[in-house]
Amino acid sequence: MSQERTERRGGERRRERPEIPPERQAAARRQIRTLGDPVLRESARPVERFDADLAALSRRMVGIMRDAPGVGLAATQLGVVQRVLVYEVDDGHPVTLVNPRIVWSSPDTEVADEGCLSVPGVTVPVERPVSVRVRAHDVRGRRLEYDADDIEARVIQHEADHLDGVLILERTTRAERARALRELREREAVGSNAGL
């Protein structure tokens, strides 16, 4: 999930992260798969081994998420078809969820604009439950279960969608999806014409 729309409800704000140099942002973004890449439509496979490779993947994902910059990232966005996501809504405290499942969602929902590192430069309104209960494991294989609210709940749902091959464009209205796709096409046309 991109960092563009991450204000908390009630006017609370996150602490600002330090400025990321543009070349580091660009290097991080080059590693993230974008709309049109077939891996983004795949359902990720459950993780079975909790080992050094998984811990390394988690560290890599956190680094890319921070440098992009974003507030969440799913393994599929890096072309890794495993059920792993990372997020950081409170700076300095990244969370890794392995094999996450949302086991309860509140009946209360809220519509908010969401951006996505795999659909760069576009935000669309998405309706999601305000609170969720997530069940997962950490990178060491320890079981986790907790409730998340507001922006944390939204980010978890957004990244869990990626693990099921679902993008924000499927979570918005038909009109908003058409607008977003038109913006992407126009931006792509301008970019390709700039190289002439």
N, C-alpha and C positions, 0 to 999 in steps of 0.2 A: 504494500500500500504506500502510495507516495505521501510525502510530508505536507502537501499543499493544503489539505483540509483536515487539520487535526486538533482544532480547538476543543476544549472540554465544554460540556454543557454548563450553564450557569456563569459563564464568563471566566472561569478558571483557565489559566494558560499553562502550558508546559514550559519548563525552562528551555531557553534557546540553546541549541547545540553550537559549538564553535563553527566558524565558517570553513567549509570544505573547499580547498583549491579547485578551480575548474578542471584541471587536468586529472585530478583524482576522481572527481565526479564522473567525468567522461569515461575513465578507465573502468569504473564500477558499472556504469550503465551499459557499456559494451558487453559485459558478461551476462546481462539480463535479457532473456528471450522476450520478444515483443509480438504483438498481435500479428497473426498469420503463421507463426511458428507452430507446427502440429503438436509439439510436446505440451503446449499450454492447454490442449483439449484432452490430454490423457488423464486417467485416474491413477494416482500414485499408489505404489505397492506398499504394504506395511513393512516397517523396519523389523528385522528379526535379530540382528546382531548389534549389541550395544558395546562398541569397541572404540579404539583410537581413531578409526576412519570416520565414525559418526561424530565424535568430538571435534575432529578437524573440519568436517563439513559444517557443523554448527558455528565454529569460530569464523570460518570463511563467509558464511551467510550473514553473520552479524556485521562483519567488516564491510561487506558489499552494501548491506542495508544502510549502514551509517553513512558510507561515502556517497551513495546514490543521490541525495539522501532520501530515506524513507523511514516509515515507522513499523513496517512488517515486510517479510519476504518468505515465500514458499520455495521449497527445494525445486519444484517443477519449473519455476521461473529461471533457474540456472541450468535446466535440462536434466536434472537429477530426479528420476521418477520414484522418489521415496516419500513417505508420509512424515515430513519434517517441516516445521515452520518456526520462524523466529519473529519476535516483535520487541519493541521498546517504546513504551508510552511514557515512562518516567526515565529521563536521561540517566545513564549510568547503570541501569538495571535491565539488561536484555534478558528475555525469556526464550527458551527453546522448548517446543512441544513436539514430542515424537509420538506418532500414531494418535493424533488428537481426534476426539469425537465430542461433538456437542450433544450432551445427553438431556438438556432441558433448555428451553427458551421461554422468556417471559411473554405473556400475551400483549404487553405494551410494546408498541413499535415507534420508531422515529425515522423520518426521512432526513437524510443529510447528504451533501455532496461528497463523493469519494473520488479520489484519483488512484492511479495504479501505475507502478513502475513498468508494467508490461503494456500499458496503453498510455505512453508518455504524452504529457501536455494536455490531457483531457480530463475533465471531471463531469460526473453525472450524478443525479440524485438517486439514492438507493434507500429503500425502506428495509429496516432490519429490526429485530427484537432489541430492546434496550439492555436487557440482561441475559446472560447465558451461563450455563454450568458446563465446564469442559472437563473431560477425563482424558488423560494422556500419560506419557512417561517423560522423565527428563533424559538427558544424554547418558546417564549411568544406568537407566532402566528402572529407576524408582517410580512408583505410581504417583500420579498427581490427580487431584480433583479439587476444583475450586470454582467459585462464582466470579464472574466479571461483569462490570457495568460500563455503560457509556462508551467512551472511545476505546477502552480496552476490549469490550465485548464486540464492538464493530470491527476492530482490527483482526481479532481472532476469527470472526465469521468470514471476513474478506479473504484471509489467508487460507482458511479451511476450504473455501470455495475453490481456490486454485488447486488444492490437492485432489479435488473432484473434477477438475477440468472445466470449471465455470469461471467466467470473467464478469466484471462489473457490467459489461454491455448486455449480458443476459438478465441482470438484476434490475434494470431500469425500464422505463417505458419505451414503447416502440418509437415515439417521436424523439425522445432523448437519444436513443441508440442511433437513429438516422442522423441527428445533428452531430453527434460525436464522430461518426464515420465520415461525414462530410468534412468536418474540421480536419480530420486526419488526412483525407485525400487532398484537400487544399494545401495543407502544410507540406505534404510529400511532393506535390506538383511544384510549389514554390522552391523547395529544396533541390529538386532535380533540374529546374530551370536555372538556378543560381550557378550550377556547374557548367553551363554552356558558354 
